[in-house]
Amino acid sequence: MDITVQELKERLDRGEKVNLIDVREDYEYDQDNLGGELIPLGDLPHRLDELEDRRDDEIIVQCRSGARSAKAQQILEQNGFSNVRNLVGGILAYRENERK
């Protein structure tokens, strides 16, 4: 299941606590981020234990454009995470939506 940038922005604007995982690289995160937890895609399979306590919670995965986060979504779902949502269009679409 996916989540739109509009839906995420509304939830963040309301101050809602979301489990947002950014699967980009450190340097990308340093340039711009939405405040999510940084777990680069390549590290994700080795860091699943860090997310164990959130196995049944909604987890939103995000990257630059949505491609890496779609892979992250697949990895998490294959490992028993039941409510993983991919941010459609990633941070690029999120920032574009803010400019509208």
Stockholm file with secondary structure:
# STOCKHOLM 1.0

chainA/1-100         MDITVQELKERLDRGEKVNLIDVREDYEYDQDNLGGELIPLGDLPHRLDELEDRRDDEIIVQCRSGARSAKAQQILEQNGFSNVRNLVGGILAYRENERK
#=GR chainA/1-100 SS CEECHHHHHHHHHTTCCCCEEECSCHHHHHHCCCSCEECCGGGGGGCGGGGGGGTTSCEEEECSSSHHHHHHHHHHHHTTCCCEEEETTHHHHHHHHHHC
#=GC SS_cons         CEECHHHHHHHHHTTCCCCEEECSCHHHHHHCCCSCEECCGGGGGGCGGGGGGGTTSCEEEECSSSHHHHHHHHHHHHTTCCCEEEETTHHHHHHHHHHC
//
